[in-house]
Amino acid sequence: MTDLTAIVTQLEQEGNRLSSQLSGVEQAIQALRGLAGSSRRTHIGGGISAVGRARIAAAARARWAKVKGQKLANALCRQQPVGA
């Protein structure tokens, strides 16, 4: 009977040890979930205002107009006869 009591005591100790390890693992999981949840953006929408977007669009249009103007000037120069 003493052997059986010793085995039950050992099993209870092992169960307590495993229980504490399991709670540690659960705490680690909760900590990682907290980190993953905190990285979500709460602000929805673009990071730039409408005025800023319009300013960037106007600058892009100006750049393209400049490039297209140079191409148009080059094309006109090529069309003129050499002797003229």
C-alpha positions in Angstrom: 0.0 0.0 0.0 2.9 2.4 0.7 4.1 1.9 -2.9 0.7 2.8 -4.2 0.6 5.9 -2.0 4.1 6.9 -3.2 3.0 6.5 -6.8 -0.1 8.6 -6.3 2.0 11.3 -4.5 4.4 11.3 -7.4 1.6 11.6 -10.0 0.1 14.5 -8.1 3.5 16.3 -8.0 3.9 15.7 -11.7 0.4 17.0 -12.4 1.1 20.1 -10.4 4.4 20.6 -12.3 2.7 20.2 -15.6 -0.1 22.5 -14.6 2.3 25.3 -13.7 4.2 24.7 -17.1 0.9 24.8 -18.9 -0.1 28.1 -17.2 3.3 29.6 -18.3 2.7 28.5 -21.9 -0.8 30.0 -21.8 0.6 33.3 -20.4 3.1 33.4 -23.2 0.4 32.8 -25.8 -1.7 35.6 -24.3 1.4 38.0 -24.4 2.0 37.2 -28.0 -1.7 37.7 -28.9 -1.4 41.1 -27.1 1.6 42.0 -29.2 -0.2 41.0 -32.4 -3.3 42.9 -31.5 -1.5 46.1 -30.7 0.1 46.3 -34.1 -3.3 46.8 -35.8 -3.9 50.3 -37.1 -6.9 52.0 -35.5 -6.8 54.9 -38.0 -8.6 54.0 -41.2 -7.9 56.0 -44.3 -5.0 57.4 -46.2 -2.1 59.0 -44.5 -2.3 62.1 -46.7 -4.8 64.9 -46.8 -6.8 65.8 -49.9 -4.9 69.0 -50.3 -1.6 67.1 -50.2 -2.9 64.6 -52.7 -3.9 67.4 -55.1 -0.5 69.1 -54.7 1.3 65.9 -55.6 -1.1 65.3 -58.6 -0.5 68.8 -59.9 3.3 68.3 -59.7 3.0 65.0 -61.5 0.9 66.6 -64.3 3.5 69.4 -64.6 6.3 66.8 -64.9 4.4 64.9 -67.6 3.6 68.2 -69.5 7.3 69.0 -69.4 8.3 65.6 -70.8 5.5 65.7 -73.4 6.5 69.2 -74.4 10.1 68.1 -75.0 8.9 65.2 -77.1 6.7 67.5 -79.1 9.5 69.9 -79.7 11.8 67.1 -80.8 9.2 65.8 -83.2 8.7 69.2 -84.7 12.4 69.7 -85.3 12.6 66.4 -87.1 9.8 67.3 -89.5 11.4 70.5 -90.8 13.3 70.1 -94.1 17.1 70.4 -93.8 17.4 73.1 -96.5 14.7 75.3 -95.0 
